[in-house]
Amino acid sequence: MRLLTQLIAINRARQLGRQLREIQRSIDALSRQNRSRLGTLALREIGQATRCDFPHLYGTPPEERYLPWGQGTEIGYTRARSENVEVAIRGIALWLAVAYHETKDARQGGLQTVYRQLMRLLRELKETRREGDTSESWMNASAAA
């Protein structure tokens, strides 16, 4: 049973790692303003998922909650590939939130690697968001003067 669990974890880590690379490319293609919006939305999604009984199942239909992992990453990944920027940003935020909760307490090496990469990406989004706030407050201060 332990071997089967490890095989499932390795497969899941590989799948999340592949999706994370695609998500990273999608984020890199966004404008600075949209990356800032994504950072805000991703933090909001992570917070909403935290309030759920099972945060790693956030975005999963109730009838599918007994699967080994939820459908949130698949739904988010599909939306992230959309041509519509708004849909893509919401999909990326959903994917980030679900993947964060799915990997944060992982004990398997592959999932821990995905978690570290995900945290790096979230930190970059947070910094982009902070830079956007600074420039907006600077513009507001100069407009008031």
VENHU-V539621 format. One record per pair of residues at least 12 apart in sequence whose C-alpha atoms are under 8 Angstrom apart, sorted by the first residue. I is the first residue (numbers start at 1). J is the second residue. D is the distance in whole Angstrom. If there is no record, write none. Layout:
BEGIN
I | J | D
I | J | D
END
This chain:
BEGIN
6 | 108 | 8
9 | 108 | 7
9 | 110 | 8
9 | 111 | 7
10 | 108 | 8
10 | 110 | 6
10 | 111 | 8
12 | 111 | 8
13 | 110 | 5
13 | 111 | 5
13 | 114 | 7
14 | 110 | 7
16 | 99 | 8
16 | 114 | 7
17 | 114 | 6
19 | 77 | 7
20 | 114 | 8
20 | 118 | 8
23 | 77 | 7
23 | 80 | 7
23 | 92 | 7
24 | 121 | 8
26 | 80 | 7
26 | 81 | 8
32 | 128 | 7
33 | 132 | 7
34 | 89 | 8
35 | 125 | 7
35 | 128 | 7
35 | 129 | 7
36 | 125 | 7
36 | 126 | 8
36 | 128 | 6
36 | 129 | 4
36 | 130 | 8
36 | 132 | 6
37 | 129 | 7
38 | 89 | 6
38 | 90 | 8
38 | 92 | 8
38 | 93 | 6
38 | 125 | 7
39 | 93 | 8
39 | 122 | 7
39 | 125 | 5
39 | 126 | 6
39 | 128 | 8
39 | 129 | 6
40 | 126 | 8
40 | 129 | 7
41 | 90 | 7
41 | 93 | 6
42 | 92 | 8
42 | 93 | 4
42 | 94 | 7
42 | 96 | 7
42 | 97 | 6
43 | 97 | 8
45 | 93 | 7
45 | 94 | 6
45 | 97 | 6
46 | 96 | 8
46 | 97 | 5
46 | 98 | 7
46 | 100 | 8
46 | 101 | 8
49 | 97 | 7
49 | 98 | 7
49 | 101 | 8
55 | 98 | 7
55 | 101 | 6
55 | 102 | 8
56 | 69 | 7
56 | 70 | 7
56 | 98 | 5
56 | 99 | 7
56 | 100 | 8
56 | 101 | 5
56 | 102 | 5
57 | 69 | 7
57 | 70 | 5
57 | 71 | 7
57 | 72 | 7
57 | 98 | 7
58 | 70 | 7
58 | 72 | 6
58 | 98 | 6
59 | 71 | 7
59 | 72 | 5
59 | 75 | 8
59 | 94 | 8
59 | 98 | 8
60 | 72 | 5
69 | 102 | 8
72 | 94 | 7
72 | 95 | 6
72 | 98 | 6
73 | 94 | 7
73 | 95 | 5
73 | 96 | 8
73 | 98 | 6
73 | 99 | 6
74 | 95 | 8
75 | 91 | 7
75 | 94 | 8
75 | 95 | 8
76 | 90 | 8
76 | 91 | 4
76 | 92 | 6
76 | 93 | 7
76 | 94 | 5
76 | 95 | 5
77 | 91 | 6
77 | 92 | 7
77 | 95 | 6
78 | 91 | 7
79 | 91 | 5
79 | 92 | 7
80 | 92 | 5
96 | 118 | 8
99 | 115 | 8
99 | 118 | 8
100 | 115 | 7
100 | 118 | 7
100 | 119 | 8
103 | 115 | 5
END
